Amino acid sequence: MITDGLNPFTILLFIGAVLAGATLIVLHVVARVTKREPLARITLRLLAGGAGVYVVLFLLASLTSRNRVLAVGEEKHICEVDCHLAYSVAQTKSEPLPNGLVRHTVTVKVRFDEETISSRRPRDATLQPNSRYVALIDEQGHRYPGSTEGLRRKLIPGESYTTDIVFDAPADAQDLRLVLRNNDPETAFIIGHENSLLHGKTMFALPRKAA
């Protein structure tokens, strides 16, 4: 299974790091105000040491990752803590526009993978997807964003649907790939998530010949 890197362990680690950091900052400030210098030094060392460990783990996960380009029909799972939504490219079509651009319509299949839900989650409970970002990216790194409106539909486990996403790109844009990822800002700070600094990205290849 190819995922975006989010999992309960890294979420708990991130939340724990934030709570521990906030607690140590408060204790350090209180110790400074009350002139308890030994406690101030201890909290500062713990804060610096904990932050250092988190940064090392963060960079290690990013630097050992790699980029992936998935074939048409191959799935990428975007995690929602206790369950996964699977995304894949079903087909594409292209048409030239009068202004020199090309309109690419990418049909994306969305599937609520029932094999990934928590045992405590009711089978008929709906899932509202988190924020998403979609764009086409060419070989030079230029991005051409699209609308995520069609990706907001609620799903129950095992349900799936397809939606068309439209992108306008220059006619000379080469080697177009689809970027479809979580767009929640906190994911940039979670160890092992594809949105984190220097981490490899998982993208989708488009058919070389439009349908």
C-alpha positions in Angstrom: 0.0 0.0 0.0 1.4 3.4 -1.0 0.3 6.1 1.4 1.1 9.8 2.1 3.0 8.8 5.3 0.4 9.7 7.9 -0.2 7.2 10.6 -1.5 7.2 14.2 2.0 6.8 15.6 3.4 9.9 13.9 0.3 11.9 14.7 0.6 11.0 18.4 4.3 11.8 18.3 3.6 15.2 16.8 0.8 16.0 19.3 3.0 14.8 22.1 5.9 17.0 21.0 3.7 20.1 20.7 2.2 19.5 24.2 5.5 18.7 25.8 7.1 21.7 24.2 4.3 24.1 25.3 4.5 22.7 28.8 8.3 23.2 29.0 8.0 26.7 27.7 5.5 27.6 30.3 7.6 26.0 33.1 10.6 27.8 31.8 8.9 31.2 31.9 7.5 30.6 35.4 10.9 29.5 36.6 12.5 32.7 35.2 9.8 34.9 36.7 10.1 33.2 40.1 13.9 33.3 39.8 14.3 29.5 40.1 17.3 29.3 37.9 18.0 25.5 38.3 14.5 24.7 37.1 14.8 27.2 34.3 18.1 25.5 33.1 16.6 22.1 33.2 13.4 23.0 31.3 15.5 24.8 28.7 17.8 21.8 28.2 14.8 19.4 28.0 13.2 21.7 25.4 16.3 21.9 23.3 17.1 18.2 23.6 13.5 17.2 22.7 13.4 19.6 19.7 16.8 18.3 18.5 15.6 14.6 18.6 12.4 15.5 16.7 14.4 17.4 14.1 16.8 14.5 13.6 14.0 12.0 13.2 12.1 14.4 10.9 15.1 14.9 8.6 16.1 11.2 8.7 12.6 10.3 7.5 12.6 12.9 4.7 16.1 12.3 3.4 15.6 8.5 3.2 12.4 8.9 1.2 12.0 9.0 -2.6 9.7 10.3 -5.2 7.2 8.0 -6.8 5.2 8.3 -10.0 2.2 5.9 -10.0 0.9 4.3 -13.2 -2.6 4.9 -14.5 -5.0 2.9 -12.2 -2.4 2.5 -9.4 -3.7 3.7 -6.0 -2.4 6.2 -3.5 -3.9 6.1 -0.1 -4.4 9.4 1.8 -4.8 8.7 5.5 -7.5 10.1 7.7 -6.0 8.8 11.0 -8.0 5.6 11.4 -8.9 5.0 7.7 -7.7 5.6 4.2 -9.1 7.0 1.0 -7.6 5.5 -2.1 -7.1 7.7 -5.2 -6.2 6.7 -8.7 -6.2 8.1 -12.3 -8.9 6.4 -14.4 -8.4 8.3 -17.6 -7.7 11.7 -19.2 -8.7 13.6 -22.2 -7.3 16.8 -23.7 -8.6 19.6 -25.9 -6.9 22.7 -27.3 -8.2 26.1 -26.3 -8.2 29.2 -28.5 -5.8 31.0 -26.2 -3.0 28.5 -26.8 -3.6 26.5 -23.7 -4.7 22.9 -23.5 -7.5 21.8 -21.2 -6.8 18.5 -19.5 -9.7 16.7 -17.9 -8.4 14.0 -15.5 -10.9 11.4 -14.2 -10.0 10.5 -10.7 -11.4 7.5 -8.9 -11.9 7.8 -5.1 -12.4 4.8 -2.9 -13.0 4.4 0.8 -10.8 1.4 1.6 -12.9 -0.6 4.1 -9.9 -2.7 5.0 -8.2 0.2 6.6 -10.8 1.4 9.1 -10.6 1.0 12.8 -12.5 -1.9 14.3 -14.4 0.5 16.4 -15.7 2.5 13.5 -19.3 1.7 12.4 -19.5 0.4 8.9 -22.2 2.8 8.0 -20.4 5.9 9.4 -19.6 8.5 6.7 -16.2 10.1 6.2 -15.7 13.8 5.2 -12.3 14.0 3.5 -9.8 16.5 4.9 -8.5 19.4 2.8 -7.0 18.4 -0.6 -4.7 20.0 -3.1 -4.6 19.1 -6.8 -2.4 20.3 -9.7 -0.7 19.2 -12.8 3.1 19.6 -12.7 5.4 19.5 -15.8 9.0 18.4 -16.2 10.2 21.9 -15.3 8.3 22.0 -12.0 5.6 24.5 -13.2 2.2 23.8 -11.5 -1.3 24.2 -12.9 -3.8 23.9 -10.0 -7.3 22.5 -10.3 -10.4 22.6 -8.2 -10.9 20.1 -5.3 -14.7 20.6 -5.3 -15.3 17.1 -6.6 -13.1 15.5 -3.9 -15.2 16.7 -1.0 -18.0 14.0 -1.2 -18.7 12.0 1.9 -18.1 8.2 1.7 -19.0 5.1 3.7 -16.5 2.2 3.9 -16.3 0.3 0.6 -18.0 3.1 -1.4 -16.3 4.7 -4.5 -17.0 7.2 -7.2 -15.2 9.0 -10.1 -14.9 12.8 -10.6 -13.5 14.9 -13.4 -10.9 17.6 -12.5 -10.1 20.2 -15.1 -6.6 21.8 -15.6 -5.5 24.4 -18.2 -1.8 24.1 -19.1 0.4 25.5 -21.9 0.5 23.4 -25.1 4.3 22.9 -24.7 4.1 21.5 -21.1 5.8 18.2 -21.1 5.7 15.0 -18.9 2.6 16.2 -17.0 1.9 14.4 -13.7 -0.9 14.8 -11.3 -0.3 16.0 -7.7 -3.1 15.0 -5.4 -2.3 15.3 -1.7 -3.6 16.3 1.8 -3.5 20.1 2.2 -3.8 20.4 6.0 -1.0 22.7 7.1 0.1 20.7 10.2 1.1 17.8 8.0 4.2 19.8 7.0 5.6 19.2 10.5 4.7 15.5 10.9 7.6 13.0 10.6 7.4 10.9 7.4 4.6 12.8 5.8 5.0 13.6 2.1 4.2 17.2 2.8 7.1 17.6 5.1 10.3 19.4 4.2 12.6 17.5 1.7 10.3 14.4 1.8 9.7 12.5 -1.5 6.4 13.0 -3.2 3.9 10.5 -4.7 2.4 11.7 -8.0 0.3 10.1 -10.7 1.4 9.6 -14.3 -1.0 10.6 -17.0 -1.6 8.6 -20.2 0.8 9.8 -22.9 -2.0 9.7 -25.5 -5.2 11.4 -24.4 -8.4 9.5 -24.8 
